[in-house]
Amino acid sequence: MCGIVGYIGNREAYPILINGLKRLEYRGYDSAGVALFNGSLENFKKKGKVSDLEAFVAGKNHGGNIGIGHTRWATHGEPSDGNAHPHTSMNGVFSVVHNGIIENYARLKNDLSKHGYRFYSETDTEVLANLIEYFYLQNEEMTSEAAVQLALSKVVGAYGIAVLCKRENDKIVVARKGSPLVVGLGNNEYFIASDASPIAGYTSQVIYLNDEDIAILQHDGFTLKNVQNNPVSLKISNIDLEIGNLDKGDFDYFMLKEIYEQPLTIEETFRGRLQNDYSEIVLGGLLDIFPKLEAAERIIIIGCGTSWHAGLIGEYLIEEYAQVPVEVEYASEFRYRKPIIRSKDVVILISQSGETADTLAALHLAKSKGATVLGICNVVGSSLARETDAGVYTHAGVEIGVASTKAFTAQVTVLTMIALKLAKQKGTIDLKEYETLVKELSEIPEKGRLILESNEKIKQIAEKYYEATNALYLGRGYLFPVALEGALKLKEISYVHAEGYAAGEMKHGPIALVDDNLPVVVVAPQDAYYEKVVSNIQEVKARKGNVIAIVTEGDTGLKELANDVIEIPKSHPALAPLLAVIPLQLLAYHIALLKGCNVDQPRNLAKSVTVE
Ligand code: AGP
């Protein structure tokens, strides 16, 4: 999964490409490159981040009005200069950038080798570049787009590609299947990108390519058809995207900035949706579809990673208050395991980016079975937002840190609103409790601000434990998914092995891990499970484990028992995840920093997983 950009017009292409790549770095950041028509066809590529590419290109001739660019997340071949895109065909006729996976690349490579082709990288993309060139050189009449079409007809897998041909230096050919591509329509100029964010500052008119579409972009116009050479109907969309702020402000890392933004982003997410007297929740995006939600016999919530954790909280909320059976599924499992999906099911897909390949595949499956599909999504105009029947945006603003923080609390805020609204419509909640919950939800941002004041204390706790090689996170009820999320945060940014568990499950296995080296983070506010969680803490202490407890402010009992405590304000138990997760995010952040890790761009990961 990678990011693609391209430009053809009268401006200088290079700065547009570099700025676009910075916007797309969330899709991968292990190498980057650009190809430009600059008298000849120039390729610049470098292992590392887009900033490393910039440093490499500085001082070199990077002029030209036509170019393509790429930021990579390695699938075939390790991150290296040689495996970076663009890939040039053996005779130097084509430069190709690619997002996706060519599944039959080994067979194609073998066939091309028989025709004398040699390969200089380990990538599937180089095979595609050579395949295009092979067809192109077969026939003098052949155009580059025809060669692309022919090559793609032999390919099994997913692709979003942009192609430059040295002998036709007035065009870019782009095509997609499975991997998104957007074409921005300017004034005698065209922009290409994997999502609309790099385009947003230049034009509001875009075409989202559909699978098997191929577009030929030239200074004086463009042609759109499909890879079988049939014309396709043109749908121009207007995007109204805010160009998200890519500035860290006073913070050292985007992750810390985003953790601190949460009081505001939670507020943004419910702004205009909670009525002032707490009597109503208004979800405009679900207005037309709400009767289907009320009639649903079952709700299936689907997501990956952090979004899946938010989905688990959604399950607890919807089952408790709206009394509709809910199943929560990993998208990667759901899409392949032949699930039973009925037309009266409502499927809710959760995704920050709206571009996660598994989640989109699950969406397509659910849709094909006739279910109503709803989205909870942060990125306006993303594939998920466009392809669901209806949905609710999270309004968390652009999230840059690979470790999701503010998107999670925004997703939980939306799920809370959906659960409560559904419960009210169905008459399954006492109106007084409903109003109490809505009022308390509106008070969460203020309580979140108070938790952020513990940052220094959490840093000191991190200093005590950052050398541990394992950690256990425990929680019960609404706070079990929070334990999972806390463990995921620690794993992904500090590379410390961490397990999240339902506290009651500890005695069924994980307790064997407990010794005096193991930090055990227990989410233990004073709720209905409190006594039981205290017993779990006793069990850890009896085995010399080190307990870091997240407690309700003023809880003196746990202060005595735990090695360290972090206080959070009292809240309704159903809303506690929105608060309890904040200290866990900060703890992971400080541990990762102390270990010298790149908090915003951890190794091996990408912000959005656009391949399976
Ligand atoms: C979260 O910290 C992770 N980086 C990851 O699990 C993420 O939540 C997952 O890949 C899903 O992404 P999405 O919400 O954009 O679909």
Boltz pocket constraint, residues with backbone or C-beta under 6 A from the ligand:
constraints:
  - pocket:
      binder: B
      contacts: [[A, 304], [A, 305], [A, 306], [A, 307], [A, 350], [A, 351], [A, 352], [A, 353], [A, 354], [A, 355], [A, 356], [A, 359], [A, 402], [A, 403], [A, 404], [A, 405], [A, 492], [A, 606], [A, 607], [A, 608], [A, 609]]
      max_distance: 6.0
